[in-house]
């Protein structure tokens, strides 16, 4: 009966928390995404978050709340190129692509099985602004076609903040933003991350706290702005950033 399952209609919550709500087509796509994830989960371990309200809050709302102040992040540029690093089951990249159909979003992951699933999902949902990319970010970040090629880099549940920064900043053009999705956050973490980010050609532009609307959990979003070219030695080789963080 998966085909008949739909997500709760929470237009008021979208409006109150983000001053935005999905149109009918976007709701249809969110429901299709949910159904395809449930189907895919039967064969591949995509996510443990499958209950309707949990999925809405922890995968959809959580993916999009970081764009509440979108003009602060991206100005009024409608032709954003974004990359979702370590996308896994497609979060936050797929909800971002649905909410911003004029953007071009790339989903990067090193696990072929997940990328093959995402390719099939993208085709089924007819999402023309989404593409997939298989590879390790340490290698992708050194390729000319990808280095300094994106306006926005999204990175969620991938590793330590310093590791996320080393993965993301080489992919950004100057003036671009890396968006780190975190849970709890402290002043000490901001101080230590500042030291790392400055080595990579960036600065911490904003640390913003959010409270999830259904379960009142704390979320933080760290916005890193690229202000100068990242030195060519970054990112370091495969496995080094995670095993020897800056």
PyMOL commands that set and color helices and strands:
alter all, ss='L'
color gray80, all
select helices_A, chain A and resi 2-4+11-18+24-41+52-67+70-74+93-99+112-125+137-140+161-169+187-199+240-243
alter helices_A, ss='H'
color red, helices_A
select strands_A, chain A and resi 81-85+104-109+130-134+150-156+172-182+202-211+218-226
alter strands_A, ss='S'
color yellow, strands_A
deselect
rebuild
show_as cartoon
